[in-house]
Amino acid sequence: MRANIQKYIRQFLFLYLLAIFSSATEAAKLASIIIDDIGNSYEYGQAVINLPAPITLSILPKTEFAAQLATQAYNASKEVMLHLPLQSIEHHKPTPGTLKLHMTRQQFSQQVKDNIASVPYIRGINNHMGSLLSQHPGHMDWLMAEVAKHNNMFFVDSLTSSKSVITEMATAHQVPNLVRDVFLDPDFEPDTIHKQFDQFIDLVNKNGHAIAIAHPHPSTLSFLKDNLSRLAENGIELVPVSKLLELRGDENHVTCTGPTCSGL
């Protein structure tokens, strides 16, 4: 009798520990979604803030609604980032605050300071465009030297170029950094967004974490409103970008390619 009781106790403990381990494993799957290009439209910025999930907002400097939306996002417990414009190979639309190749170090550093000051409550930065400037070690060294002056401010490489040196320079200056894994909406077509979102989920399931970037386009916002629940259905917790910093990973980052990305 005693042997049978001990057997049942061991079986119970085994199943109990297995359940705890399985639960912990599921909880370890974390994902972040950054919505870029916030600041020019109050309506779209509000739509992002109102999404029922801890979406991270990346706000363009010196835009009309930058400070107002950053404050509202902060008050809604949404993480705020600066969407820092860097010169691209093909740049057709002028963007306020863009860091350019021809700048002197003094001009460059002052522009970085002004951009950071224009968006309150930022926890980190990611690059807007930058297919040209992100390849230049000297300028990225200048950038990370400025970012490093702000304690615990992180940088996410949007990875608009396969030759980006952002990670290398950020690490050299001890700036916490991550790399974008997936662009959810490279062309705003519903089928494309669906495909990219599936890829995002697959990467989180494979690696335990991933970071995606999207934009405040009506197609994207509508898709996210209807599909964010799929993350929880896959045992994935959506968290602010700052919580992903301890889960670094250098593999499976997908560089943006094709005509859609030529202006980045």
C-alpha positions in Angstrom: 0.0 0.0 0.0 2.8 2.4 1.0 4.6 1.7 -2.2 1.5 2.5 -4.2 1.0 5.7 -2.4 4.7 6.7 -3.0 4.2 5.8 -6.7 1.2 8.0 -7.0 3.0 10.9 -5.2 5.9 10.6 -7.6 3.6 10.6 -10.6 1.7 13.6 -9.2 4.9 15.6 -8.6 6.2 14.7 -12.1 3.1 15.9 -13.8 3.0 19.0 -11.5 6.6 20.0 -12.4 5.9 19.3 -16.0 3.0 21.6 -16.0 5.0 24.4 -14.3 7.9 23.9 -16.8 5.5 24.0 -19.8 3.8 27.1 -18.5 7.2 28.8 -18.0 8.2 27.8 -21.5 5.1 29.3 -23.0 5.5 32.5 -20.9 9.1 32.9 -22.3 7.8 33.6 -25.8 7.9 37.4 -26.1 7.3 39.8 -29.0 7.3 43.5 -29.6 5.6 45.5 -32.3 6.8 49.1 -33.1 4.6 51.4 -35.1 6.8 53.9 -36.9 6.1 57.3 -38.6 3.9 58.7 -35.8 3.5 62.4 -35.5 2.2 63.8 -38.7 -1.4 62.6 -38.2 -3.2 63.0 -34.9 -6.0 60.6 -36.1 -3.6 57.7 -36.9 -1.5 58.3 -33.8 -4.6 58.1 -31.7 -5.6 54.9 -33.5 -2.3 53.3 -32.5 -2.6 54.5 -28.9 -6.1 53.0 -28.7 -5.0 49.5 -29.9 -5.7 47.2 -26.9 -2.1 46.0 -26.6 1.3 47.2 -25.4 2.3 48.5 -28.9 5.4 50.7 -28.9 5.1 54.0 -30.7 8.0 55.5 -32.6 7.5 59.2 -33.2 9.1 61.3 -35.8 10.9 64.4 -34.4 9.7 67.9 -35.0 6.3 66.8 -36.4 3.1 68.6 -35.6 1.7 66.2 -33.1 4.9 64.6 -31.8 4.9 66.0 -28.3 1.1 65.7 -27.9 0.9 62.0 -29.0 4.0 61.1 -27.0 2.4 62.5 -23.9 -0.9 60.7 -24.6 0.9 57.4 -25.3 2.9 57.7 -22.1 -0.3 58.4 -20.1 -1.8 55.3 -21.7 1.2 53.2 -20.6 2.5 52.7 -24.1 6.2 52.8 -24.6 7.5 55.8 -26.7 10.5 55.8 -29.0 12.1 58.4 -31.2 11.9 57.6 -35.0 15.2 59.1 -36.0 15.5 60.1 -39.6 18.8 59.1 -41.3 19.7 59.8 -44.9 18.7 57.2 -47.4 20.1 56.2 -50.8 17.0 57.6 -52.4 15.2 60.2 -50.3 12.5 62.1 -52.2 10.5 63.6 -49.3 12.3 66.0 -46.9 11.9 64.9 -43.3 12.5 67.4 -40.4 15.5 66.4 -38.3 17.2 64.2 -40.9 20.9 63.4 -40.2 22.9 63.7 -43.3 26.3 62.6 -44.6 27.6 66.1 -45.4 27.1 67.3 -41.8 30.0 68.2 -39.6 30.2 66.4 -36.3 29.0 69.5 -34.5 26.0 69.9 -36.8 25.3 66.2 -36.5 25.4 66.1 -32.7 23.3 69.2 -32.3 20.7 67.7 -34.6 20.6 64.5 -32.6 20.1 66.5 -29.4 17.4 68.6 -30.9 15.5 65.5 -32.2 15.7 63.8 -28.8 14.4 67.0 -27.1 11.4 67.2 -29.5 9.8 64.0 -28.3 9.1 63.6 -24.6 9.1 60.3 -22.7 11.3 58.3 -25.1 12.8 55.1 -23.9 14.7 54.3 -27.1 15.4 55.1 -30.7 15.0 53.4 -34.0 16.1 54.7 -37.4 13.7 56.1 -40.0 15.1 55.2 -43.4 18.9 55.3 -43.3 19.9 52.9 -46.1 22.8 55.3 -46.8 23.9 56.7 -43.4 23.5 53.5 -41.4 26.4 52.0 -43.5 28.9 54.7 -42.4 30.9 53.8 -39.2 32.0 57.4 -38.6 28.6 58.9 -38.5 27.1 55.9 -36.6 29.9 56.4 -34.1 28.9 60.0 -33.7 25.3 59.0 -33.2 25.9 56.3 -30.6 28.3 58.7 -28.7 25.3 61.0 -28.3 22.8 58.2 -27.4 25.2 56.9 -24.8 24.9 60.1 -22.9 21.3 59.2 -22.0 21.3 56.5 -19.4 19.6 53.3 -20.4 18.4 54.6 -23.8 18.3 51.7 -26.3 18.5 51.6 -30.1 16.7 49.3 -32.5 18.3 48.9 -35.9 15.4 49.1 -38.4 17.8 47.2 -40.7 17.1 49.1 -43.9 20.5 48.0 -45.2 22.3 44.7 -45.1 25.5 46.7 -44.6 24.2 48.5 -41.5 26.9 49.1 -38.8 24.4 50.3 -36.2 24.6 47.2 -34.0 28.4 47.3 -34.1 28.6 51.0 -33.1 25.9 50.8 -30.5 27.6 47.8 -28.8 31.0 49.7 -28.9 29.4 52.5 -27.0 27.5 50.2 -24.6 24.2 51.3 -25.9 21.6 48.5 -25.4 20.4 47.4 -28.8 18.2 45.1 -30.8 17.6 44.5 -34.5 14.3 44.4 -36.3 13.2 41.0 -37.4 10.2 41.6 -39.7 8.5 44.5 -41.5 4.8 43.7 -41.2 3.6 46.0 -44.0 6.2 46.6 -46.7 3.5 47.3 -49.3 0.3 47.7 -47.2 -1.5 44.9 -49.2 -3.7 42.8 -46.9 -2.2 39.5 -48.2 1.3 40.8 -47.6 0.6 41.9 -44.1 -1.0 38.5 -43.3 2.0 36.7 -44.7 4.5 38.9 -42.7 2.5 38.5 -39.5 2.6 34.7 -40.0 6.3 34.9 -40.4 6.5 37.0 -37.2 4.7 34.4 -35.2 6.9 31.6 -36.7 10.0 33.5 -35.6 8.8 34.0 -32.1 7.8 30.3 -31.8 11.3 29.4 -33.1 13.5 31.8 -31.2 11.4 32.7 -28.2 11.3 36.4 -29.2 11.1 38.7 -32.2 10.6 42.3 -33.0 8.4 43.7 -35.8 8.0 47.1 -37.3 4.8 48.4 -38.9 3.2 51.7 -39.9 0.0 53.6 -39.1 -1.6 52.8 -42.4 -5.3 52.0 -42.4 -4.7 48.5 -43.7 -2.2 47.7 -41.1 -4.2 49.2 -38.2 -7.3 47.2 -39.3 -5.3 44.0 -39.5 -3.7 44.5 -36.1 -7.0 45.2 -34.5 -8.4 42.0 -35.8 -5.3 39.8 -35.4 -3.3 40.8 -32.3 -5.2 38.1 -30.4 -3.4 35.5 -32.5 -0.3 36.2 -30.5 -1.9 35.1 -27.2 -3.4 32.1 -29.0 0.1 31.0 -29.9 1.3 31.5 -26.3 3.1 34.7 -27.2 3.1 37.8 -24.9 3.3 41.2 -26.5 5.6 43.5 -24.5 7.3 46.9 -24.8 10.6 46.8 -26.7 12.6 47.5 -23.5 11.6 44.1 -22.2 13.2 42.3 -25.1 16.6 43.7 -24.5 17.6 40.7 -22.4 16.7 38.3 -25.2 19.1 39.3 -27.9 19.4 37.3 -31.1 21.4 38.0 -34.2 19.9 35.3 -36.5 16.9 35.4 -38.8 16.8 39.2 -39.2 15.2 39.9 -42.6 16.6 42.9 -44.5 14.1 45.0 -46.4 14.7 44.4 -50.1 13.0 45.3 -53.4 11.6 48.5 -54.9 9.5 49.2 -51.8 12.6 49.7 -49.7 14.7 51.8 -52.1 13.6 55.0 -50.3 14.4 53.8 -46.8 
